[in-house]
Amino acid sequence: MRLTRISASATSPVTLGAVKAYLRVLHDDEDALIQSLIDAAVTYLDGPMGILGRPIMLQTWEVALDSWPASELRLPVASVTSATVDYYDSSGVVQTLPPDSYSIDPLTEAAVGAARPVLRWVGAFARPELGDGLYPVRLELTGGAADAGALDAGLATLVTMIAGEWYKRDGDGGAAKDWPMAIEALLARYRVKL
């Protein structure tokens, strides 16, 4: 399995102004620093490789497989809101599976603390013959909040608090065990179960 982000989010989960208000910073002298801390907090939390194991803001990932999953496949991207399954047929031509041949459960914004979604074949679906190329099966998975207004307020608060904590520590990020209890509680709430 190969996992690749094919489109990143175009929007931030929090604004520079919101984080500055949280920090009670009234000047503009450190705007670049605070923005870099917001970006670092998002990177730390976001996506399948982030500490939360879920996309925060709308983004698309490709899961490339070397064969058809037997009966089901636990997906490495949580919070899936749309999915397509493409494959290279025996002639090397890209084909798209009809959406009624598989299901992804749940195909929705992941509930707090939810497990990863699972792809399952519907009925007695006969999987087509694949071409010989590398990773002939490709799943395109989209998930995350469409904009900051659609984002769960707790996730926005978590990004704000982590960026703020790094700002207050003046570059000494510290280990995760050193997080304040409020950050630990939010991390536990929004982390996807494996």
C-alpha positions as CSV (number, residue, x, y, z in Angstrom):
1,M,0.0,0.0,0.0
2,R,1.2,3.5,-0.9
3,L,-0.5,6.6,0.6
4,T,0.0,10.0,-1.1
5,R,-1.7,13.3,-0.5
6,I,-2.8,14.5,-4.0
7,S,-4.4,17.8,-2.9
8,A,-3.8,19.7,0.3
9,S,-6.2,22.0,2.0
10,A,-6.4,25.5,0.7
11,T,-7.6,27.0,4.0
12,S,-6.3,27.1,7.5
13,P,-8.4,25.8,10.4
14,V,-7.7,29.0,12.4
15,T,-6.8,32.6,11.6
16,L,-3.7,34.4,12.7
17,G,-6.0,36.9,14.4
18,A,-7.7,34.2,16.4
19,V,-4.4,32.9,17.7
20,K,-3.1,36.3,18.5
21,A,-6.3,37.0,20.4
22,Y,-5.8,33.8,22.4
23,L,-2.2,34.8,23.1
24,R,-3.3,38.4,23.9
25,V,-0.7,39.6,21.4
26,L,-1.6,43.2,20.3
27,H,1.4,44.0,18.0
28,D,2.2,42.7,14.5
29,D,6.0,42.2,15.1
30,E,5.7,38.4,15.4
31,D,3.0,37.7,12.9
32,A,5.3,35.6,10.7
33,L,6.4,33.6,13.8
34,I,2.9,33.0,15.0
35,Q,1.7,32.0,11.5
36,S,4.6,29.5,11.2
37,L,3.5,28.0,14.6
38,I,-0.1,27.7,13.3
39,D,1.2,25.9,10.2
40,A,3.5,23.6,12.4
41,A,0.5,22.8,14.7
42,V,-1.6,21.8,11.6
43,T,1.2,19.7,10.3
44,Y,1.7,18.0,13.7
45,L,-2.0,17.1,13.9
46,D,-3.3,16.8,10.3
47,G,-3.8,13.8,8.0
48,P,-3.2,10.1,8.3
49,M,0.4,10.7,9.5
50,G,-0.5,13.4,11.9
51,I,-1.0,12.7,15.6
52,L,-4.8,12.8,15.1
53,G,-4.8,10.4,12.2
54,R,-7.4,12.4,10.3
55,P,-7.6,15.3,7.9
56,I,-8.6,18.5,9.6
57,M,-9.4,20.6,6.5
58,L,-10.6,19.4,3.1
59,Q,-8.0,17.4,1.3
60,T,-7.7,14.4,-1.0
61,W,-5.5,11.3,-0.6
62,E,-4.7,8.4,-2.9
63,V,-4.3,4.9,-1.6
64,A,-2.5,2.7,-4.1
65,L,-2.8,-1.1,-3.8
66,D,-0.9,-3.9,-5.6
67,S,-4.1,-6.1,-5.7
68,W,-7.8,-6.0,-4.9
69,P,-8.6,-6.2,-1.1
70,A,-10.0,-9.6,-0.3
71,S,-13.3,-8.7,1.4
72,E,-12.6,-5.4,3.2
73,L,-9.9,-2.9,3.7
74,R,-9.5,-0.6,6.8
75,L,-8.6,2.8,5.2
76,P,-5.6,4.8,6.4
77,V,-7.6,8.0,6.0
78,A,-10.4,8.8,8.5
79,S,-13.1,11.3,8.1
80,V,-13.8,10.2,4.5
81,T,-16.6,12.2,2.8
82,S,-16.2,10.9,-0.7
83,A,-14.4,8.1,-2.5
84,T,-13.7,6.7,-5.9
85,V,-12.0,3.4,-6.9
86,D,-10.0,3.3,-10.1
87,Y,-7.9,0.4,-11.5
88,Y,-5.7,-0.4,-14.5
89,D,-7.4,-3.2,-16.4
90,S,-5.5,-6.0,-18.2
91,S,-5.0,-3.7,-21.2
92,G,-3.4,-1.0,-19.0
93,V,-6.4,1.3,-19.4
94,V,-7.7,3.2,-16.3
95,Q,-11.3,2.2,-15.4
96,T,-13.5,3.4,-12.6
97,L,-15.6,1.0,-10.5
98,P,-19.3,1.8,-10.3
99,P,-20.0,3.3,-6.9
100,D,-22.6,0.6,-6.2
101,S,-19.9,-2.1,-6.2
102,Y,-18.4,-1.0,-2.9
103,S,-19.3,0.8,0.3
104,I,-17.2,2.8,2.7
105,D,-18.5,2.7,6.2
106,P,-18.8,5.3,7.5
107,L,-18.8,7.6,4.5
108,T,-19.2,10.7,6.5
109,E,-17.3,13.1,8.8
110,A,-15.7,10.8,11.4
111,A,-17.4,11.0,14.8
112,V,-15.2,12.0,17.7
113,G,-13.1,9.0,18.6
114,A,-14.4,6.9,15.7
115,A,-12.4,4.1,14.2
116,R,-11.1,4.3,10.7
117,P,-13.6,3.7,7.8
118,V,-13.7,0.4,6.0
119,L,-14.1,-0.4,2.3
120,R,-16.3,-3.4,1.6
121,W,-17.5,-5.1,-1.6
122,V,-21.2,-5.0,-2.1
123,G,-22.9,-8.4,-2.7
124,A,-21.1,-10.9,-5.0
125,F,-19.1,-8.2,-6.8
126,A,-16.6,-9.8,-9.2
127,R,-13.4,-7.8,-9.1
128,P,-12.0,-7.2,-12.6
129,E,-8.7,-8.6,-13.8
130,L,-5.9,-6.1,-13.1
131,G,-3.0,-5.1,-15.3
132,D,0.6,-6.0,-14.5
133,G,1.8,-2.5,-13.5
134,L,2.8,-1.3,-10.1
135,Y,-0.2,-0.4,-7.8
136,P,-3.0,-1.1,-10.3
137,V,-5.7,-0.3,-7.8
138,R,-6.2,3.4,-6.7
139,L,-8.6,4.7,-4.2
140,E,-9.1,8.5,-4.1
141,L,-10.4,9.6,-0.6
142,T,-11.5,13.1,0.3
143,G,-12.2,14.2,3.8
144,G,-11.9,17.0,6.3
145,A,-13.9,20.2,6.9
146,A,-14.8,22.3,3.8
147,D,-13.9,25.6,5.6
148,A,-13.2,26.9,9.0
149,G,-16.9,27.5,9.7
150,A,-17.6,23.7,9.1
151,L,-14.7,22.6,11.4
152,D,-15.5,21.2,14.9
153,A,-14.8,24.0,17.4
154,G,-12.7,21.7,19.5
155,L,-10.3,21.0,16.6
156,A,-9.9,24.7,16.0
157,T,-9.3,25.2,19.7
158,L,-6.7,22.4,19.7
159,V,-4.7,24.0,16.8
160,T,-4.9,27.4,18.6
161,M,-3.8,26.0,21.9
162,I,-0.8,24.0,20.4
163,A,0.4,27.0,18.4
164,G,0.0,29.1,21.5
165,E,1.8,26.7,23.7
166,W,4.8,26.6,21.3
167,Y,4.8,30.4,21.2
168,K,4.8,30.6,25.0
169,R,7.6,28.1,25.2
170,D,9.7,30.3,22.9
171,G,10.8,27.5,20.6
172,D,11.2,24.8,23.2
173,G,8.3,22.6,22.1
174,G,8.9,20.0,24.7
175,A,7.7,16.4,24.6
176,A,4.1,15.4,24.2
177,K,4.0,14.3,27.9
178,D,4.6,18.0,28.8
179,W,1.4,19.2,27.2
180,P,-1.0,21.0,29.5
181,M,-4.0,18.8,30.5
182,A,-6.4,20.8,28.3
183,I,-4.4,19.9,25.2
184,E,-4.0,16.3,26.3
185,A,-7.8,16.1,26.7
186,L,-8.5,17.5,23.2
187,L,-5.9,15.2,21.7
188,A,-7.5,12.2,23.3
189,R,-11.0,13.3,22.1
190,Y,-10.1,13.8,18.5
191,R,-7.5,11.0,17.9
192,V,-8.8,8.3,15.5
193,K,-8.7,4.8,16.9
194,L,-6.6,2.4,15.0
